[in-house]
Amino acid sequence: MSRIGNKPIDIPKGVSLSVEGSLVKGKGPAGELAVRIPAGLNVKIDGAVVTVSASRKDKVLNAHHGTTRSLISNMAKGLATPFVKELEIQGVGFRVQQQGHKLVLALGFSHPIEFEVPAGVTAKAPDATTITLSSPNKHLVGETAARIRSYFPAEPYKGKGVRYKGEHVRRKAGKAVA
């Protein structure tokens, strides 16, 4: 029995959800999204409340039950107000520039990194050391932020690199000169 899967989902105002076959489709002020429902799960929409139930007791289906409920909940929240991830760039000469739907990152390599922002994600570079990503799709925002961060994660000696806003980087002492 999935504890998370049994919780009802409240639909925010301005968001409409519908079940079409094995998809839950949603529309809201931030856009449109869809979530696939695994076989064996039932989704019911009663007014402004969505419930997910399993047709049988199975270990694998139990895991899908909670996951599907969380995906539908995140879809409803994201359609009302988009999810936002902020990245900070620290280091001498490290900067970002926005060129249309691309981000050009200067991260200390011999060449700039041109990052194509995926469709569905809005990227803004308000200044040379900050990147703001937003999208109604929580998974897509997190994956995009992780891909940008993977080019140069914050290193522990000087603290240079790309980090999430508010991320604490544990610093190490360098070599002790004898």
Salt bridges, closest charged atoms under 4 A:
GLU20 OE1 - LYS25 NZ 3.24
ASP58 OD2 - ARG56 NH2 3.86
GLU86 OE1 - LYS165 NZ 3.26
GLU114 OE1 - LYS102 NZ 3.23
GLU143 OE1 - HIS139 NE2 3.27
GLU167 OE2 - ARG149 NH2 2.81
